[in-house]
Amino acid sequence: MVLVSLVEGGDVGAKPVWVKPAALVPANPETLDGVDDVGALSHLNEPSLLRVVMARYAARSIYTRAGPVLVAINPFTKVAGLYDAATMRSYQSAAAAAAAAAERDGPALPPHLYQVAGAAYYDMAARGRSQSVVINGESGAGKTESAKIILSFFISAASAAGKGGGGGTTKVGEVLQAELDASNVLLEAFGNAKTTRNHNSSRFGKLLQLRFSPTGALTGGSISRFLLEKSRVVSPEADERSYHAPYQLASCCRARAGTPAADLAVRLGLRGAGTYRYLSAGGCLLVDGVDDAAEFEATNAALTAIYDGGGGDAAAGSAEAVWAVVAAVLTLGDIEFREPAEEEGAVAALRLAARLLGCGDAELLTALNSRTISAGGEEMVICKKLPEARASRDALAKALYERLFDHIIFALNRSLAAVGQGSGRGAAAASSAGIGILDIFGSEIFATNGFEQLLINYANEKLQAHFTAAAITAEYLREGLAVDRVEYTDNAATIALLEGKPLSVLAVLDDQCLQAGATDASLTAALHSSFDGHASYGTPRIASSEPSRSPLGLVSEPSRAPFAGTPRIGADRAFTIGHFGGRVTYSVAGFLSKNKDALFAELPSTMRASASPFVAQLFSEAAEQRRQQAPSGDGGAAAAGKPTATNFVSVGSQFRGSIASLVGTLGATQSHFVRCIKPNEVRGPFVLWPAVALAQLRCCAVLEAVRVSQAGFPTRIPFDD
């Protein structure tokens, strides 16, 4: 054991502590404290990385380079001058000069999102190479804001290019900017939610693909989404909310009489948010600093701009048609089934939901509480049991919301495409190169991890593999190293466990979904028997209640260890996977139903027969084809009713296909990486908890970027020294 004195940071003034010699790593010279790029350190290790980002954050520098990665630490407050016009122009000039000279780096400027954006834009403009910016991090780390900042840089640079190419391209850029602003409002309203970690958490992944002319002017764009968290629609977790939009709509019932919002509340039969089962399930109705009524006005204005210019086509939708579907989703949650008769309130909810959905009371009730089966060549209608009827109600609510969300994205893409086409400079003038901005969920390790966390962490495994390949290609070849001769840590074994053929976790899950009478226990048993002994698979271990420790073994902030506070889950109901960000134990509760995402045929059939053209269109064959073709990843099972080996397409398999498509798209580009870090759990401005930050640096693969550098030239000393 070695006696270590704490001379700065951490518990200042604390007594010396004994640590194991193996826990000690070489320190860097103090002159390297706060260095811009961790890759310049003489010794690369976890404490060194943490020391650098802490020193820079304390100096109000929220950006740090770690080889090919930009680390962005959320300041939880505005930083004066960080994003002003003068700062943007300086990074634009530096990036343009570097691209013109084909240099790796331009004039020395501090790390910044503008630096990443500049490298992507000007390389695309100078060499015609498609680019991508991959932004990830946990909820509350600042991913969405980072994406907006990068987008603002692209719009500004493209606007300058448009002025050089004529007034028409400038006008297109201005209109596109307005469309993209509207898209941000709508995607946040319908796809973001208040969680215990973030008041505005994106509960889906988004890829924004921008198109440019050969001169660098913006000509169009498109949006793809990945894995909308549908369970949140009907059952938000404790102290969390459903998506923002339903609460915004419910606020209309408090609007002043005679206002458009109040009139809408009357037409849609709205009530206060606290009276809806789906909205009150999480026990959280309000968010500090958020005015749902004001947010409704902004969302409604964006919907009006996107939908109400459609020439009066009812099937194309309108702002009110969108809100009517949201109101129907809320009302469905208040339909309750009783034996032998329903409550009066439930009957009223049924009638209102039927009216909002454009179908008869009896038709909706029949679709919810009965189903048709085939036996011996004959069809029979049977009544569902109470749990089945309630599940059908929730399944319809989730399906409506998901299809509505997809239609909003479809309308946004239609609007974005129309701008370029209307300019006469669309597809014909567009360059073959473009830039994608991927704003996607980071690895998730919660106290209880379910089906959504498995898919999110699977996606991050695939993105980590892309990152490793891109980092090796860029870093090793730049340093003159033979890529095939350098050893590095990869996550191929974990990816094979999750998706490999012929046997994988997702394949076993699909097989269990096809088995009659499959249960949580049978699923877990099948997983255990299939992967016993696999290096990345294990049975749950008991959670530790001890506080987490720093790299020197010192007690640090509240624990963020993967198993800290995890409920005791029996081995017959859980399994563990070793991800690159840490070991994660998954509870299999709900895996089978969520992977099936069953929607019995009677419900879509009833919706297609709706008197509301918009509702009928949401379930039309054209809409289903768009959903299957788009890389959404969780479009639901392709077939309704009971899945069979010939008609079953699981949520997991669809998501696997969408991520494969995404990685293929990224692989055809020059990728740039931003890892967003949430520095503390209390949203404190410029407060950094070392254990919290270090855990995310691991999960976001920043340390992997450093290890890539280690595999090349682990010790880096300037030539002049």
URZIWO-V549639 format. One record per pair of residues at least 24 apart in sequence whose C-alpha atoms are under 7 Angstrom apart, sorted by the first residue. I is the first residue (numbers start at 1). J is the second residue. If there is no record, write none. Layout:
i: {I & I}
j: {J & J}
This chain:
i: {19 & 19 & 23 & 23 & 24 & 36 & 36 & 36 & 36 & 37 & 37 & 37 & 37 & 38 & 38 & 38 & 39 & 39 & 39 & 39 & 40 & 41 & 42 & 42 & 42 & 43 & 44 & 44 & 44 & 47 & 50 & 63 & 63 & 64 & 65 & 66 & 66 & 66 & 67 & 67 & 67 & 68 & 68 & 68 & 69 & 69 & 69 & 69 & 69 & 70 & 70 & 70 & 71 & 71 & 71 & 72 & 72 & 72 & 72 & 73 & 73 & 73 & 73 & 74 & 74 & 74 & 74 & 74 & 75 & 75 & 76 & 76 & 76 & 76 & 77 & 88 & 91 & 91 & 92 & 95 & 95 & 96 & 99 & 99 & 100 & 113 & 114 & 114 & 116 & 117 & 117 & 117 & 121 & 124 & 125 & 125 & 128 & 129 & 129 & 130 & 130 & 130 & 130 & 130 & 131 & 131 & 131 & 131 & 131 & 131 & 132 & 132 & 132 & 132 & 132 & 132 & 132 & 132 & 133 & 133 & 133 & 133 & 133 & 133 & 134 & 134 & 134 & 134 & 134 & 134 & 135 & 135 & 135 & 135 & 135 & 135 & 136 & 136 & 136 & 136 & 136 & 136 & 136 & 137 & 137 & 137 & 137 & 137 & 137 & 138 & 138 & 138 & 138 & 139 & 139 & 139 & 140 & 140 & 140 & 140 & 141 & 141 & 141 & 142 & 143 & 143 & 144 & 147 & 147 & 158 & 158 & 158 & 159 & 161 & 161 & 161 & 162 & 169 & 172 & 172 & 172 & 172 & 173 & 173 & 176 & 176 & 176 & 179 & 182 & 183 & 185 & 185 & 186 & 186 & 189 & 189 & 189 & 189 & 190 & 190 & 190 & 190 & 191 & 192 & 192 & 193 & 193 & 193 & 193 & 194 & 194 & 195 & 195 & 196 & 196 & 199 & 203 & 203 & 204 & 204 & 205 & 205 & 205 & 206 & 206 & 206 & 207 & 207 & 207 & 207 & 208 & 208 & 208 & 209 & 209 & 209 & 210 & 210 & 210 & 211 & 211 & 211 & 212 & 212 & 212 & 213 & 213 & 213 & 214 & 214 & 219 & 219 & 219 & 220 & 220 & 220 & 220 & 221 & 221 & 222 & 222 & 223 & 223 & 224 & 224 & 225 & 225 & 226 & 226 & 226 & 227 & 227 & 227 & 228 & 230 & 230 & 233 & 233 & 234 & 234 & 235 & 235 & 236 & 236 & 237 & 238 & 238 & 239 & 239 & 239 & 240 & 240 & 241 & 241 & 241 & 241 & 242 & 246 & 247 & 247 & 248 & 248 & 248 & 248 & 249 & 251 & 251 & 252 & 268 & 268 & 276 & 276 & 277 & 277 & 278 & 278 & 306 & 306 & 306 & 314 & 314 & 315 & 315 & 315 & 316 & 317 & 321 & 324 & 325 & 325 & 328 & 328 & 328 & 329 & 329 & 332 & 332 & 337 & 357 & 357 & 357 & 358 & 358 & 358 & 359 & 359 & 367 & 367 & 368 & 368 & 371 & 395 & 396 & 403 & 404 & 442 & 443 & 443 & 445 & 445 & 447 & 447 & 448 & 448 & 448 & 449 & 449 & 449 & 450 & 450 & 450 & 451 & 459 & 461 & 463 & 465 & 465 & 466 & 470 & 472 & 476 & 486 & 487 & 488 & 488 & 491 & 493 & 494 & 494 & 506 & 510 & 513 & 513 & 514 & 514 & 514 & 520 & 520 & 520 & 521 & 521 & 524 & 524 & 524 & 525 & 536 & 536 & 537 & 537 & 537 & 538 & 538 & 538 & 539 & 539 & 539 & 540 & 540 & 540 & 540 & 540 & 542 & 550 & 556 & 557 & 557 & 560 & 560 & 581 & 581 & 595 & 595 & 595 & 596 & 596 & 596 & 597 & 597 & 598 & 598 & 598 & 599 & 599 & 600 & 600 & 601 & 601 & 631 & 632 & 633 & 675}
j: {552 & 553 & 551 & 552 & 552 & 64 & 65 & 110 & 111 & 64 & 65 & 66 & 67 & 65 & 66 & 67 & 66 & 67 & 706 & 709 & 716 & 716 & 715 & 716 & 717 & 715 & 706 & 710 & 714 & 551 & 694 & 111 & 112 & 111 & 111 & 702 & 705 & 706 & 705 & 706 & 709 & 471 & 673 & 705 & 673 & 674 & 675 & 702 & 705 & 673 & 674 & 675 & 674 & 675 & 676 & 674 & 675 & 676 & 677 & 676 & 677 & 678 & 679 & 141 & 142 & 677 & 678 & 679 & 685 & 686 & 683 & 684 & 685 & 686 & 685 & 114 & 115 & 118 & 118 & 119 & 122 & 122 & 123 & 126 & 126 & 150 & 150 & 153 & 672 & 150 & 153 & 154 & 154 & 433 & 215 & 216 & 433 & 433 & 669 & 433 & 434 & 435 & 669 & 670 & 434 & 435 & 436 & 669 & 670 & 671 & 435 & 436 & 437 & 666 & 669 & 670 & 671 & 672 & 436 & 437 & 438 & 671 & 672 & 673 & 437 & 438 & 439 & 672 & 673 & 674 & 438 & 439 & 440 & 673 & 674 & 675 & 439 & 440 & 441 & 442 & 674 & 675 & 676 & 441 & 442 & 675 & 676 & 677 & 700 & 441 & 442 & 443 & 444 & 197 & 198 & 201 & 197 & 198 & 201 & 678 & 676 & 677 & 678 & 676 & 439 & 676 & 439 & 437 & 439 & 216 & 217 & 218 & 217 & 215 & 216 & 217 & 217 & 217 & 219 & 419 & 420 & 423 & 218 & 219 & 220 & 416 & 419 & 416 & 302 & 412 & 299 & 302 & 299 & 302 & 243 & 244 & 245 & 299 & 243 & 244 & 245 & 405 & 243 & 243 & 244 & 241 & 242 & 243 & 244 & 240 & 241 & 240 & 241 & 239 & 240 & 287 & 228 & 229 & 228 & 229 & 439 & 440 & 441 & 438 & 439 & 440 & 436 & 437 & 438 & 439 & 436 & 437 & 438 & 435 & 436 & 437 & 434 & 435 & 436 & 430 & 434 & 435 & 430 & 431 & 434 & 429 & 430 & 431 & 430 & 431 & 420 & 426 & 430 & 416 & 417 & 419 & 420 & 416 & 417 & 413 & 416 & 409 & 413 & 631 & 632 & 631 & 632 & 631 & 632 & 633 & 632 & 633 & 634 & 634 & 398 & 402 & 278 & 398 & 278 & 394 & 278 & 281 & 281 & 282 & 282 & 282 & 283 & 282 & 283 & 284 & 282 & 284 & 279 & 282 & 284 & 285 & 279 & 326 & 273 & 292 & 292 & 293 & 295 & 296 & 296 & 292 & 293 & 293 & 324 & 327 & 330 & 334 & 333 & 334 & 330 & 333 & 411 & 412 & 415 & 613 & 614 & 613 & 614 & 617 & 614 & 614 & 614 & 356 & 356 & 357 & 353 & 356 & 357 & 397 & 400 & 393 & 397 & 386 & 610 & 612 & 615 & 610 & 611 & 612 & 610 & 611 & 602 & 603 & 392 & 393 & 602 & 599 & 603 & 618 & 618 & 700 & 581 & 699 & 562 & 584 & 565 & 566 & 566 & 586 & 587 & 585 & 586 & 587 & 586 & 587 & 588 & 591 & 659 & 495 & 663 & 490 & 491 & 663 & 671 & 708 & 712 & 711 & 711 & 708 & 711 & 580 & 536 & 536 & 579 & 652 & 650 & 592 & 596 & 643 & 644 & 645 & 573 & 588 & 589 & 572 & 573 & 572 & 573 & 574 & 572 & 577 & 578 & 576 & 577 & 578 & 575 & 576 & 577 & 571 & 575 & 576 & 571 & 574 & 575 & 576 & 585 & 568 & 691 & 691 & 689 & 691 & 692 & 695 & 698 & 699 & 650 & 651 & 652 & 637 & 650 & 651 & 636 & 637 & 637 & 640 & 641 & 640 & 641 & 640 & 641 & 640 & 641 & 658 & 658 & 658 & 700}
